[in-house]
Amino acid sequence: DSDTDAASESDGDCGAALLRGIWLSTDYSVEFFEDLSYEAAGAPNLETIDVYGQAAVDGCEISFTDEGGLYACPSDQVGLYTFSVSETTLSFALIEDPCDGRAIPLDGAVLAKE
């Protein structure tokens, strides 16, 4: 129903309920769990978790706090992005992130649902 969709967007809901699952880019994958914790894996081995942490959503903004992993950003370096998600795609745009190791692959990224 298009009226419901329009109302949801105007209320600032960018589809956070659709985040759960595995999202793929050409270079990495990110899996979001129900509590918005996440695990990310980079090429060439997308089976090995390189970073894990906790995300938080506020309207159309998402923040990332890495908690561990080989390529984790320091936990005091929180990344803030806008996001848009549908049943099939997830995209991010950088607001601010002091950690280039996260900002470079996420800014402007469009991921596909596995």
Secondary structure, DSSP 8 states (H G I E B T S, - for coil): -HHHHHHHHHTT---GGG--EEEE-SSEEEEE-TTSEEEEEETT-TTS--EEEEEEEETTEEEEEEEESTT---TT--EEEEEEE-SSEEEEEEEE-S-HHHHHHHTT-EEEE-
